[in-house]
Amino acid sequence: MLRIVVKRFIIYGGIFSAINFSAWSAEYPPSWSQRQQQSAACFMTGDETCITFIDDAVRLAARQYGKRSIQLVRSLLLQSDIYQWLGKPELTPQMLLRARAIMKTFPAGTYPGDRADMFEHLAAFNVYSNDHLAKIDATEQQWLGVILRDKTWDNRERVASFLQQKANIAYNAGHISEAINALSQALKIEQTLYGAEFGEMTVDSNNLAGFYAQGHHYKEAKDLYLKLIAYYQSRLTPMATVISRLRFYLPENIDLDSTSLYLPLLAEYKRRQSDVSMVLYGISLLYKNNQQLEQAKYFAERAFTLDAVAYPAKMQYERLQQLANIAEGLGDNVLARRYRQLSFRHRMAHSIYPSDPQYNDFAKPGGDRCG
């Protein structure tokens, strides 16, 4: 009898609790901050519930704080992220432009972090046209000035990101001088962020060297390339020493031991070798454009060898085409033909027979139809 009473008490108590909770939820709807936090928490999970949360956050921001509030700007920026991540990018530009229109109503010196965040979003989603990037209007120029003067790490990093985007767009549009100017500014900001740690700036430095070469500023390009080579050499030599010692002292099956620290070290070494290959390839193009074909051939061969050793399965089509072009320029048609055959084999391995081991990158040169 007591057991039945307890059971009924649990059942009815649960029902009454649910009713009370529903009444409480209706009486106390979620606030904007709760919806914003829920949206941020489920961001990048792929859960469609995120859209419900962030749409609600946008409505709540407008209702609770007004249609010209910083809270609404923050919700719109997060909304654009979520829609982009969940595969609905066509709706993001209107969200960003709405946020931009609201931000323009605030005094220029306010909310520097939010302004920087918005710049980053606008650049990333290519809302800016090429013309607009080249001549930012007066209000936005004020914003950039505020952010650049701000000493916080995040804002300077965001401005550098914005300038990188601007450089890429200018380069793709064929405006080499604008690309050089924007990326040079980005690197100056990065130097204030990372100091002497050149490793954080290698990608931008390599891109800038390429821009210099495209703009026929050969001395500047060469100086940057040599700086990159010196940096990588200072990192690769100690790593090579450690790797050789590990291979000497550790068991023969070292490559198969997934728990060993050797594998991540080897992977990092190969990655850096590939980076060096990219720099050497850039130097080769630099000499080729300057009609110094012997030097171009030397650096192109080194680039190809490094990449082939580090990643045998990696496509070498562009490297081999470059070597063939240089060989033709030197009048060595036999060597040029050999490089073109090899480049054809690599291209076919990846595009026509991607899963057939007979035609993959590990196939012997004499074993496929191009041998």
C-alpha positions as a printed Julia matrix, in Angstrom:
371×3 Matrix{Float64}:
  0.0    0.0     0.0
  2.81   2.39    0.93
  4.57   1.5    -2.3
  1.47   2.46   -4.38
  1.09   5.79   -2.55
  4.76   6.63   -3.14
  4.42   5.69   -6.8
  1.35   7.95   -7.26
  3.12  10.76   -5.44
  6.08  10.51   -7.86
  3.83  10.44  -10.96
  1.55  13.32   -9.91
  4.48  15.26   -8.49
  6.23  14.98  -11.87
  3.1   16.17  -13.71
  2.62  19.15  -11.38
  6.33  20.01  -11.68
  6.1   19.98  -15.49
  3.01  22.22  -15.4
  4.7   24.63  -13.01
  7.89  24.66  -15.14
  5.84  25.42  -18.29
  4.05  28.27  -16.5
  7.4   29.58  -15.24
  8.93  29.37  -18.74
  5.98  31.3   -20.2
  6.28  33.9   -17.47
 10.08  34.22  -17.83
 11.0   33.96  -21.55
 14.72  33.7   -22.44
 16.67  36.93  -22.54
 18.81  38.15  -25.43
 22.03  37.17  -23.64
 20.74  33.62  -23.04
 19.81  33.17  -26.71
 23.13  34.67  -27.83
 25.03  32.27  -25.55
 22.99  29.3   -26.76
 23.71  30.28  -30.35
 27.43  30.58  -29.7
 27.47  27.25  -27.84
 25.95  25.29  -30.73
 27.89  27.15  -33.44
 29.88  24.78  -35.69
 28.08  21.69  -34.35
 26.0   21.45  -37.51
 22.81  21.52  -35.45
 19.95  23.3   -37.24
 18.65  24.4   -33.81
 21.35  27.08  -33.98
 19.33  28.93  -36.61
 16.28  29.0   -34.33
 18.38  30.31  -31.44
 20.19  33.02  -33.4
 17.05  34.21  -35.23
 15.41  34.55  -31.82
 18.49  36.41  -30.51
 18.23  38.92  -33.39
 14.53  39.54  -32.64
 15.18  39.85  -28.89
 18.1   42.27  -29.43
 15.89  44.56  -31.54
 13.02  44.34  -29.04
 15.0   44.66  -25.79
 17.77  47.07  -26.86
 16.46  48.78  -29.99
 17.02  48.58  -33.74
 20.18  50.69  -33.48
 21.91  48.76  -30.67
 25.35  47.15  -30.44
 23.62  44.0   -29.18
 21.78  43.73  -32.49
 25.08  44.18  -34.38
 26.65  41.34  -32.39
 23.69  39.05  -33.08
 23.76  39.86  -36.78
 27.47  39.03  -37.02
 26.95  35.7   -35.25
 23.9   35.05  -37.42
 26.01  35.51  -40.54
 28.58  33.01  -39.17
 25.93  30.4   -38.38
 24.13  30.72  -41.71
 27.45  30.47  -43.55
 28.5   27.4   -41.57
 25.17  25.64  -42.11
 25.32  26.09  -45.86
 23.12  29.15  -46.39
 25.67  31.79  -47.45
 23.27  33.6   -49.77
 21.6   35.23  -46.74
 24.76  36.44  -45.03
 25.46  39.63  -47.08
 22.18  41.28  -46.07
 22.92  40.51  -42.39
 26.37  42.07  -42.66
 25.18  45.13  -44.53
 22.47  45.62  -41.92
 25.1   45.44  -39.17
 27.27  47.9   -41.09
 24.38  50.37  -41.44
 23.75  50.24  -37.67
 27.45  50.61  -36.85
 27.66  53.78  -38.95
 25.18  55.46  -36.59
 27.61  55.17  -33.63
 30.38  57.7   -32.91
 33.59  56.71  -34.7
 35.62  56.03  -31.55
 33.22  53.55  -29.96
 33.19  49.73  -29.98
 36.6   49.23  -31.69
 36.5   45.46  -31.15
 33.06  45.11  -32.74
 34.1   47.35  -35.62
 37.17  45.19  -36.25
 35.03  42.06  -36.08
 32.67  43.53  -38.66
 35.56  44.48  -40.97
 36.82  40.91  -40.78
 33.38  39.54  -41.65
 32.86  41.94  -44.53
 36.24  41.11  -46.05
 35.77  37.36  -45.56
 32.36  37.29  -47.23
 33.55  39.53  -50.09
 30.79  42.07  -49.52
 33.25  44.77  -50.47
 33.7   45.3   -54.18
 37.21  45.79  -55.55
 36.59  49.51  -56.0
 35.3   49.87  -52.47
 38.37  48.13  -51.06
 40.65  50.47  -52.98
 38.91  53.61  -51.71
 37.31  53.07  -48.32
 34.86  55.84  -47.52
 35.69  58.48  -44.91
 33.7   56.95  -42.04
 35.25  53.52  -42.44
 38.69  55.11  -42.73
 38.06  56.64  -39.3
 37.19  53.21  -37.94
 40.42  51.75  -39.29
 42.33  54.61  -37.71
 40.73  53.91  -34.32
 41.47  50.2   -34.55
 45.05  50.72  -35.69
 45.72  53.06  -32.76
 44.17  50.55  -30.35
 46.9   48.59  -28.58
 44.92  45.4   -27.96
 46.2   42.24  -29.63
 42.83  41.14  -31.08
 42.13  44.38  -32.92
 45.57  44.64  -34.49
 45.31  41.0   -35.56
 41.94  41.71  -37.15
 43.28  44.69  -39.08
 46.12  42.5   -40.37
 43.52  39.95  -41.47
 41.53  42.67  -43.23
 44.64  43.88  -45.08
 45.51  40.32  -46.12
 42.03  39.98  -47.64
 42.44  43.32  -49.38
 45.83  42.27  -50.8
 44.43  39.0   -52.17
 41.47  40.71  -53.83
 43.73  43.39  -55.34
 46.15  40.73  -56.61
 43.38  38.65  -58.19
 42.11  41.8   -59.89
 45.6   42.42  -61.33
 46.39  45.45  -59.12
 49.89  44.37  -58.05
 50.95  47.69  -56.5
 47.84  47.8   -54.29
 48.43  44.17  -53.26
 52.05  44.93  -52.3
 51.0   48.0   -50.3
 48.23  46.18  -48.38
 50.32  43.1   -47.57
 53.3   45.25  -46.53
 51.01  47.04  -44.05
 49.75  43.68  -42.77
 53.33  42.5   -42.17
 54.21  45.69  -40.28
 51.29  45.06  -37.94
 52.28  41.4   -37.57
 55.79  42.49  -36.55
 54.25  44.44  -33.65
 52.27  41.31  -32.7
 54.91  38.6   -33.03
 58.16  40.53  -32.65
 61.17  38.47  -33.67
 59.15  35.27  -34.18
 59.42  35.21  -37.96
 57.67  31.82  -38.14
 54.28  33.48  -37.66
 54.87  35.62  -40.75
 56.26  33.12  -43.26
 53.08  32.74  -45.32
 52.57  36.48  -45.78
 56.29  36.98  -46.42
 56.26  34.34  -49.14
 53.14  35.87  -50.72
 54.67  39.34  -50.6
 57.83  38.05  -52.29
 55.63  36.64  -55.03
 53.85  39.97  -55.4
 57.21  41.75  -55.65
 58.31  39.34  -58.37
 55.05  39.89  -60.3
 55.59  43.65  -60.04
 59.23  43.28  -61.27
 60.67  44.38  -57.91
 63.31  41.67  -58.11
 65.68  42.91  -55.4
 62.89  43.11  -52.78
 61.62  39.66  -53.79
 65.1   38.13  -53.58
 65.77  39.67  -50.14
 62.53  38.23  -48.75
 63.17  34.79  -50.26
 66.68  34.67  -48.78
 65.28  35.67  -45.38
 62.76  32.82  -45.6
 65.45  30.31  -46.6
 67.66  31.36  -43.67
 64.72  30.97  -41.28
 63.79  27.49  -42.49
 67.42  26.37  -42.52
 67.8   27.41  -38.87
 64.81  25.19  -38.01
 65.47  22.23  -40.3
 69.11  21.54  -39.43
 68.5   20.82  -35.69
 65.38  18.77  -36.57
 67.34  16.68  -39.09
 69.97  15.96  -36.43
 67.37  14.8   -33.9
 65.59  12.64  -36.51
 68.82  10.92  -37.58
 69.72  10.19  -33.94
 66.28   8.78  -33.23
 66.49   6.5   -36.23
 69.91   5.3   -35.1
 69.02   4.56  -31.48
 65.37   3.49  -31.7
 63.98   0.2   -33.14
 63.66  -0.41  -36.87
 59.85  -0.24  -36.77
 59.95   3.35  -35.52
 57.73   4.49  -38.44
 54.95   2.14  -37.33
 54.86   3.05  -33.63
 51.89   5.42  -33.34
 52.74   6.26  -29.73
 56.25   7.48  -30.55
 57.1   11.19  -30.61
 59.13  10.45  -33.72
 56.12  10.5   -36.07
 54.86  14.03  -35.25
 58.46  15.28  -35.42
 58.93  13.68  -38.84
 55.6   15.12  -40.03
 56.67  18.62  -38.94
 60.04  18.17  -40.64
 58.35  17.18  -43.9
 55.95  20.1   -43.65
 58.84  22.52  -43.28
 60.63  20.85  -46.19
 57.56  21.46  -48.3
 57.57  25.12  -47.2
 61.21  25.41  -48.3
 60.26  23.83  -51.62
 57.61  26.51  -52.12
 60.18  29.26  -51.46
 62.73  27.66  -53.81
 60.05  27.43  -56.48
 59.39  31.16  -56.05
 63.13  31.91  -56.41
 63.2   29.79  -59.56
 60.34  31.8   -61.07
 62.16  34.98  -60.1
 65.3   33.95  -62.01
 63.23  32.67  -64.95
 61.38  35.98  -65.26
 64.78  37.69  -65.23
 66.06  35.35  -68.0
 68.68  33.78  -65.7
 67.82  30.25  -66.74
 70.76  28.32  -65.23
 69.95  29.66  -61.76
 66.23  29.08  -62.39
 66.92  25.44  -63.28
 69.05  24.92  -60.15
 66.37  26.2   -57.76
 63.5   24.45  -59.6
 65.33  21.1   -59.37
 65.96  21.62  -55.66
 62.28  22.48  -55.11
 61.11  19.37  -56.95
 63.56  17.07  -55.13
 62.56  18.38  -51.7
 58.85  17.96  -52.36
 59.3   14.53  -53.94
 61.24  13.28  -50.9
 58.89  14.79  -48.32
 55.61  13.85  -50.03
 55.99  11.23  -52.78
 52.22  11.22  -53.34
 51.95  14.96  -53.8
 51.19  16.26  -57.27
 54.3   17.77  -58.88
 52.65  18.88  -62.11
 53.48  22.61  -61.83
 57.04  21.98  -60.66
 57.7   19.62  -63.59
 56.14  22.01  -66.11
 58.41  24.74  -64.78
 61.47  22.51  -65.19
 60.38  21.66  -68.74
 59.99  25.34  -69.64
 63.44  26.14  -68.25
 65.03  23.21  -70.1
 63.46  24.41  -73.36
 64.8   27.9   -72.71
 68.28  26.39  -72.31
 67.85  24.43  -75.56
 67.82  21.01  -73.87
 64.79  19.54  -75.64
 65.47  15.97  -74.51
 65.34  16.95  -70.84
 62.3   19.17  -71.5
 60.46  16.22  -73.09
 61.31  14.0   -70.11
 59.93  16.56  -67.63
 56.75  16.98  -69.68
 56.24  13.2   -69.71
 56.65  13.11  -65.94
 54.25  16.0   -65.46
 51.72  14.24  -67.68
 52.05  11.09  -65.57
 51.41  13.03  -62.35
 48.39  14.81  -63.81
 46.87  11.6   -65.13
 47.47   9.84  -61.82
 45.31  12.37  -60.05
 42.61  13.18  -62.59
 41.92  10.08  -64.67
 42.95   7.14  -62.51
 42.73   8.41  -58.91
 42.17   5.0   -57.32
 44.17   2.72  -59.62
 47.55   1.87  -58.02
 48.99   1.26  -61.49
 48.7    4.98  -62.22
 49.21   6.56  -58.82
 52.24   8.57  -57.75
 54.06   5.52  -56.47
 54.03   3.88  -59.94
 57.52   3.45  -61.4
 58.33   5.76  -64.35
 58.73   2.78  -66.66
 55.55   1.1   -65.52
 52.88   3.42  -66.87
 51.84   4.61  -70.31
 54.16   7.63  -70.2
 57.38   5.77  -69.41
